Amino acid sequence: MTLRALNHPTASSPSIVKEPFGATKGGLAVDQYTLTSGNGVSTSILTWGAIIRTLYTPGRDGVLEDIVLGYDTLAPYEERHPYFGTIAGRFANRIAKGRFSLDGHTYTLALNNGPNHLHGGTNGFDRAVWQARTETRPDSVLLLLSHVSPDGDEGYPGELTVQVTYTLYTNNTLRIDYSATTTKATPVNLTSHSYFNLAGHGSGNVLKQKLQVYADKIVPVDETQIPTGSLQPVIGTPFDFTKPRSIGDKIGAVGSGYDHTFVLQQNGPGLKRAAVAWDPVSGRALEVVTTEPGVQLYTGNSLTEKEVGKGNIPYRKHAGFCLETQHFPDSVNQPNFPNTILRPGETYQQSTTFKFGVIDYGD
């Protein structure tokens, strides 16, 4: 599946603009940075949670729509919300029973998802105010966000120094580079938790939008979303997105919806294609490329009309889908899964790109 780039009729140089976005209840200032490609795509990112708050992309008719779910003000972000656009960490996804053993020590974490630990705990990276600096280059603009998670933060060992760099290129690609170092051995698994709706964030559900995932296996889970330890082939199952089809085509066969890690086909280091998604009506399309071994497909199963987003629009069930590039859930307790332990002297690194364009046909 190939995306066609759209060249904006009034293309200009890329730019980045900073503006205040309020203050936390504790009095910490939060800023918003708007990155513009100069070629039709723009995104606004907050220092609160390193959140992607808006992301405008054109359809085949050139009309711009904001394709990520989120809020107009800081207050609902500071309340508990479904991780709209956040950076999830120190460990994205779930850790069974909030416990793991490492180098002879057992660590206990918050249970914030039923019997399990989710997305770094009660006050994970999604609730931190990140430090920011910017760079402008001829072909791109960069927002570099940094955060220091102290030793013992949410129960995790080691002081973890993290940097997340958002780079928006003139070819309408948004790249996210992650890096981290630690003072003690600790699990690390970071991801971006944006909810996409390629027809526009307020357009309804995403069930008719198309998806192809370059994965031949999933990580099967138990009733609490913890991996069983095996890998399951997708061919002939409701998880088979090896050929493009509608997100809602077989969603009824997987309970309330998809919330599963897909094992990407290409192994080894370097960037690999993870997924392509598009809206048949507008043609608006997204390609995901990553260094990570998996991508979590989540279809907004827990959203209800009580979740009122930008423009006072209720985000109901399946109002968006997430493609969270990451390592596998509960890897710290699963010796057969790819390693997620970062040790002193090492640097955690991963990269994911989101390329925006159009697909010219409908179904």
Secondary structure, 3 states (H helix, E strand, C coil): CCCECCCCCCCCCCEEEEEEEEECCCCCEEEEEEEECCCCCEEEEECECCCEEEEEEECCCCCEEECECCCCCHHHHHCCCCCCCEEECCECCEEHHHEEEECCEEEECCCCECCEEECCCCCCHHHCECEEEEEEECCEEEEEEEEEECCCHHHCCCCEEEEEEEEEECCCEEEEEEEEEECCCEECECEEECCECCCCCCCCCCCCCEEEECEEEEECECCCCCECCCCEECCCCCCCCCCCEECCCCHHHHCCCCEEEEEECCCCCCCEEEEEEECCCCCEEEEEEECCCEEEEECCCCCCCCCECHHHCECCCCCCEEEEEECCCCHHHCCCCCCCEECCCCCEEEEEEEEEEECCCCC
